[in-house]
Amino acid sequence: MSADNEKVISSIIPKTPTPRMSLGQYMLNCLRNNGTSVAQVDAVTGETLKYNEILEQSIRLCESLRKRGLKSGDHVAISSENRLNLVIPTLASLYLGAAIAPLNPTYSKAELLHALSISKPSIIFVSPRSEKLMLEIIDEMNPKPLVIQLSSDADSSGIPTLADILAETEPVLELDSFSCVELQGYKKQAAVILCSSGTTGLAKGVMLSHHNLLTLVQHFKNPDFVNLNPDRPLLGLLPYFHGYGFSLVLGLIATRGKAIVMSEFDPLVFLSAIQTHKVAIVPLVPPIMVFLAKHPIVAKFDLSSIQEIICGAAPLSEEIQTAVMRRLGVPCIRQGYGMTETTVIVSLSPKTKNKSGSAGIISPDTLCKVVDVETSKVLGPREQGEICIAGDLVMMGYCGDPKATAEIIDKDGWLHTGDIGYYDEDGYIFVVDRLKELIKYKAFQVPPAELEAILLKHPAVKDAAVIGIPDENSGELPLAFVARQPGAQVSAEEIRKFVDGQVSPSKWLRGGVRFIEEIPKSPSGKILRRELRKLISKL
């Protein structure tokens, strides 16, 4: 083995074989085994959806869509907040070999046009929130897709509802006789087209294959890794249109799990859902962890049912993690690391032997190496460089954008994440910051995440973000945007001194401190630094 190969790390967790079939066929098999168990509960209304209901409705919808000409290789968009029946068009499309394109229902017209230009769906499912804008936009599309309203209660503008479409097909009596479209090339055929986070520019369409997602589903089932199971209710807060939320929908079906579904984050609904339904697993993003650590209302609820919190999508500071563990008495807070382009998960903290500040150990079916940013030399333990990933979780590529695909996946199949980090002697991954977000002060590289973690320690700081601003003499200077706690009285100079006293001179907040009401973030909790740069000229 070469010296470079010795520096490539893999998982210590035993691999579970990936089924050799399409994702639609696998989901169908799981539904047939899940019986009448409750799959989802609406956190607000208490409405439930059982697995046998999902099975029948998804097959009926599949037959209706088949009659409308939907076929393997077509694309179906779904623009909606979380709701119980999202799973029905998802599965119906997968049965036919059509790829799903989840869309953020809060997209602006420009963002929506861009996303639709990537996926080019022939059918679009909408919610009451997204219907109006969608109908405006499809008039500009050629060919014009069919739009279907998910809600039966919506005051729709002459478009069919999901209930209307289901009513076209008789109730299915022989569920066992239904069969999915057989896909020969399921390893190379897209099952979903997810929009990348787009924190630095326009989103790209990430194509994940049936094999990518089936591999991930096995990780959800693996008792040594994620371990979803029927006895541990999960909070379904993460948005369906994000890879993290979308993949959990599949994982729950595969494990006969139960989700308590929330359409958006509301503090009272969130806390009440955990208390009422005895939620055991809470997948979250860092902004909600900050809420759990600092908001006084949290103390009024019984959250003792929580067995573990899984936090991903953006960096979580050690201070916030520790604060939540102490406040809630949660025995296990697990940090995950990944990208949409790596089918969500690259690494996850183990339930035991967790290391502070680490994003955990590499997932099964995955290889990882760290390379020097300048020379591409493969680095060893505790040497910082760009994290690169290979294996069965690496995406097929960007939809309709081979140039961008070639820029992120090299000729040897390694995906270059753009994240700076390192691994230790035990194979634990530590993510320092985004390569493109590092602030270049003179000859030094300043990680914004490090300064943000310090800012969040201050009792008057509700949230914070750091960016670099241009400077003729030094290249860039670190500038902090701070959202203060309600009623807090603290000056910019106090904040600056608080940070500068804990870091080396190259990391001082020489660009100053600016106060704003809220830190702009994507739905997954990533800081939108491009929006902060726009603010500089206005402040």
N, C-alpha and C positions, 0 to 999 in steps of 0.2 A: 504493500500500500504506500502511495506517495505521501510526502509530508502534508501536502494540501488536503488530501483525502482524510488524513487523520484529524484534520481540523473541521471536518463536516460533522455536525451532530445530528442525531436522530432520536426518536422517542424511546423511552424506557418502558412504555406501556405496550402490552401485547396488542398486536393488530387483530381486528375483527375482519374477516373476509367481506369484501363488497359484493352484494348480489349481482349476478349477471343478467340484468333485465332493465327495462325502462323504469323510470321513476314512477310513472303512472301505474304500471302493473304492480310495482311494489306497494304503493299506497293503497291500491285496490285490495291486494291480499291482506294488508293490515286491517283495513276497515271491515273486511269479512270476518276477521278474528276478534274484533273489538266489541261485538255484540251491542247491547243496549246501554253501555256505560255512558255517563255524561261526559261529553267532550269539552263543552264551553259553557260558561255562565256569564251573563252580562252583569258587570259590577254595579250598574245603576238600577236596572229594572228587575234583575233576578231571573230573566228569561234564560232558558237552557236549550242546548242543542245536543242531541245524543248521536253516537256514532252510527247507529242504524239509520237515523234520519239523514245524516250526511251521505251515507252510502246510497240510499235511494234517490235523494235529490240530485246528487252529482251525476248519477247514471242517467236520470231523466234529462238533465240539462245537456249532457253529452250527446244524447240522441237528437235533441232539438238543434244543437249547434252543428251536428253532422249533417242534418237535413238542410241547414243553411249554407253548407259548403265548406265549413271549417275543416281543415285537413292538416296532416303532419307537415311541419315546417312553417305553418302560419304563426302569426303573433296575436296575442290577446292582451290588451292593456286593462289594468284595474286601477282606477283613481278613487281612493276612498280612505277615510280614517278607519281604524280598527272597528269591526263589527262581526257578529257571529257568522253571517252567511258569506263572508269573503272566501271561505274555504270551498264553497260549492263551485264557482266558476274556475277556481284554481285547479281543482281536481278534474273537473269535466274537460278542461283544455289539455291537461296532461294525459288523460286517457286517449286523446286523439293525436298526441304527438305535437301539439301546438305549444309554443313557448309563451310563458307568462311575462308581462312587462309591468310590474307594479310602479305606480306613479304617486308622487306626493300630492295630496289633494289641495295643498295650499300653494302650489306653484303659481307664479305669475304667468301672464300670457306668453311672454318671451321664453320663460323656462319650460313651459308646457309644449310650446311649438318646437323647441329644441329637442326635448325628450321624444316627442312623437315622430320627429324627423329621423330619429335613430331607429326606433322599434318598428315604425310603419305598421301599426296593428290593423287588422281587418274588423275586429270587434273591440269595443271599449265599454267596460262596466264602470258606472259612476255612482256616487252617493249624492244626496241632496246638496252637500257642500260644494261638490265639484261640477255639478251638472251644467249650470249656467255658462261658465267659461268654456267648458268642453264643447257645448253646442255652438258657441260663437266661433270656435276654432275649426271645427270639422267642416264648416262651410268653405274654408280655405284649402281643404285637403282634397286630393284627387288620386285614387278613388276615395269616395266618402265612406268612412267606416260606419258600421251599425253601432248605435249607442243604446245600452240597456241600463235602466235604473235599478240599483240593488234594493232600494227601499220601496215597500208597497204603500207607504204613507206619504210619499213625496208628491208635491203638486207639480208633476212633470209636464213638460211642454210637448205632449203628443208622442213621447217615446215609450216603448214597451218596458215593463218592469220584469224583474227576475221571476216574479210569481206568474206573470202573463206567459212567459216563455215556458215555465215548468208545466203550466196548464195545457200546453199544446201536446204533451206526451202523457199517455195513460200511466197510472201508477205501475211500477215494475213489480211483477209478481215473481218472476224467475230471476232473482238477482244473481244466482250462481251461473246463469247461462251467458251473462254479459262478458265481453272480452275487450281488452284494450287493443288499439292499433299496435301491431308488432313493429318495433324499431330495430333494424339490424345494426345501425351505427350509433347506438345510444351513447357511446363514449365520445363521439364527435358531434352530437346534436345538442343544441341549446335547449335547456328546460326552462330557464329563466333569463331575462335580460334586466339586470338591476342597474340603476343609475348610481355611478360612483358619487362620493360625497361632494365633489366640486367645491372644496373649501378655498381653492386658489384659482378657480376658473370654471368654465362650463363643464357640466357633468358628462361623463362618457358612459356608454352602454356596456356593462360587464356581462359577457356571456358565460354562464355556468352550465356545464353539461349535465345530463342525467347521471353520469358516473361521478362527477364532482359532488353532487348533492346526495347521492346514495352513500358515498364515502362518509360525508359529514353526518348523515343520519345514524350510521353505525357508531360514530363517536358519541352521539347523544344517548345511545342505548348502552354504551360500554360502562359497566359499574366502576371501572378503574379511572374513568375520565369524567364525563358529564353526569351520567346516571339519572336520566329522567325516568320516572316510573309512576304507575297509577296511584301510589300511596302518598305522593308528594305534590299537592296542588301548586300550580305555577301562576304567577301574576303576568297576564298578557297585556302589558303596557307598551312595550316597544313597538314602534310602528311597523305594520306589515310591509310597507314599501321599502324598508331598510333591510339589508341582508340579515342582520341579527334577528329581527322580528320574523321575517319570512321563513328563515330556516327553523325557528322554534315551532312554527305551525306544523312543519313536516315532522320534526322530532317528536312532537306530542302524539301525532297520529301513529307513528311507529312504535310508541311505547304505551299506548292506551292512556295517555296522560290527560289531566284536566286543567284547563286554563280559565282564570277569572279575567275576563276581557274588559279593558278600558279603552275608550276611544281617544282620550287625551289625558294629560296629567292634571288632576285636580287634587289638591292636598287632602281634603276631607274624604273624597271618594277613594283615593289611594290608601289612606290609613284605615278607613272603615272596611275596605275590601280585604285587607290582610287580616284584620281582627275578626270579621264575620265569617270568612271562609277558611280560616286557619291555614293561610298560605304558607307553604314550606320553602319554595324556591322563588327568589325575587331577582330576575335579571334586570339590571339597571344601567344607566349611563351616569357619568360623574356629576352632572348638575343636580341630580336627585339625591346622590350621596351627600352633597353639600347641604341640601335641605334636611336630610335625616340627621346630619351632624349638628346643625345649628338652629333649626326652627323650634320655637318653644311649643308649638301645637303637638309635636311628636310625642311628648311626654304624657299626653292625655289618652293615648291608645295602648291597648295590649298587643304588642307585636311579638310575643314570646313564641309564636308558632314558627317563626322564621328559622329554618335550619341552615340555610346558606344564601348569600347574596353573590351573584355573578356580575361583575362590573366590566364593561368593555366599551368599544367604539372610540374612546378617547382616554388620555392618561389620567390616572387617579393618584393623587398625592398620598404619601405615606401618612401624613397628619390626619387627613380626612378619613382614611381607612381605619386608623386607630381610634379616632373619635367615635365613629359609628359602632365599632365593635364594643367599645366601653359603654356607650350610651344604651344600646339595645341588648347587649349581652349575646350578640350573634356569635356562635362558635366558629363560623367559617365565612370569610369574605374572600372570594376568589377573583383574581384579576385575569382577564383574558386579553390576548393580543391577536390582531388579525386585520385583514382588509377585505373589502368586497371581492377584490381580485384573487384572494386566496380562499374563497368560499368561507369567509367569515373568521374561521379559527386557524391560528398558527400555533398558539400556545395557551395554556391555562394553568393557573396555580393548582397544585394538588390540595386535597382536603386536609392532609396532614403534612408536616415538614415544609410548610410554606415559608418563603423567605421574604422579608420585608422589602418592598420596592420592586419585587420581581414580577414579571408577567407569566411566570410559571415555566413548565416544561413543554417541550415540543409535542404536538399532537401525533398520533399514529399516522402512518402513510406520508410523513413529511420529513424533509431534510432541510437543514439550516446551516448557513455559513455566514461569516462576517468578513467583509472585504474592505481594504483601504480605499477611501474615497478617491484619492489621487492616482494610485498605482494599480488598483484592483487586486493587490496581493491578499491572499487568504490569511486572516489573522487568527491568533490563538485566544485562549481564555483571558478575559478581562481587558482585551484590546478593543478599543472603540472603533467602529467603522459602520458601513452600510449593511443592514440585515438583508440577506437574500434567501429565497425559499424555492424549493423544488418538491415535486411529488404529485399525488393524485388530487390535491386540493387546488392546484394552480389552475386558474381560469382558462377557457378556450382562447379568449382574446377579447378585444373591444369590437363591438358590433359595427361593421362597415368602416373600420379604421385600422387597417393593417400597419400603417406607419407608427401610430401610437402603441400598437401591440408590440412591434419590434423594438420600440424604445424602452419598454419595461421588461420584456422577456428576452433574454439573450439566446444565442444560437444553441447553447447547451441546455436550454430549458429552465434556467434559473430566473426567477422573477425578482427584480430589484425593487425593494419596497419603498425606497426613499426615506427609510427610518434609520436613525443613528442609534446604535446600541451595542451590546456585548453579551457574552455568556460567561458563566463562571465554570469552575472545575467540575461541578455536579450537573452541568448542562442546563441550568436555569437561565432564562432570557431576561435581560434588563433593557428596556427601551428608554433612551435618553431624550430624543426629540426628532422632529422631522428634519431631514436634510435641507429642504428648501426653506425651513422656518428658522434655521440657526441664524443668529445675529452675528455679523462679522465686524467685531470691534478691533481695529488695528490687526494684529496677527492672531487674535483670539477668536474662538467660536463660542458664543454665549447661547445656551439652550433656554428658550423662553419658559419651558415647563418647569425648570428649576426655580426661576424667579417667581412664577405664578404660585408654586407650592408654598413658598415663603410668605407671599402676600396673603394667602388664605389663612395663615396662622394668626394674623392680626384680628383681634376681636371686633374691630369696627368694619372689617372687610367682608362683604357678602359674596363677592365674586371678583375675579381679576383676569386680565389678559395682558401679555407683553408682546410688543412688536419692535422691530428695528426701524429707525427713521434715518434718512440719509444725512451724512455729515462730511463736509469737505476734507477735514483733517483726519478723521478716524474711520471713515467708511460708513459705519452705522452706529447709532446710540440706542441703548435699550430705553423704551418708553412704556410706562405702565398705565393701562386703563383700569380704573377701580370703580366698582359699584359698592356703595356704602350700605351697611346695615341700616334699617329704618331707625331714624332718630339719632344715628351716630354722628358725633362731632369730631372730626379728625381732619387735619390739614394735609396738603400734598407734601409739605416738608417733613411732617411726622412720618408719613408713609415711606418717603424716600430714605430717611435715616434708619427706619426700622429694617429695611431691606439691605441697605449698604453696610450695615453693621454685621451682617451675617454672611457676606460673600467677599471674594477677592475683588480688588479695584477694577479689573476688566469687566466685571458684571454689575457695577454700580448703575443705578438708574439715572444716567447722565442725560437722558432725553426727557426726564421729568415724570410727573404723575398727573393724569387727567381724570376727572371724575365724570362718570356717565350713569344713567339710570339702570341700564342692563347691558351685559356683555352679549353681543350678537353671536348666536350659535346655530348650527345646523340641527335638524331634528334628532340626530344621533348624539348631540352634545359636543361636537367639535367646534372650536372657536373659529368664527369667520373673520380671519385676519384681514382679508381684502376689504371687508366692510369697515374695519377699524382704520385702515389706511385712508379710506374715503373721508372719515370723520376728522382727520388731522387738519385738513384745510378749513373745516367749518368751526373748529373750536378756538 
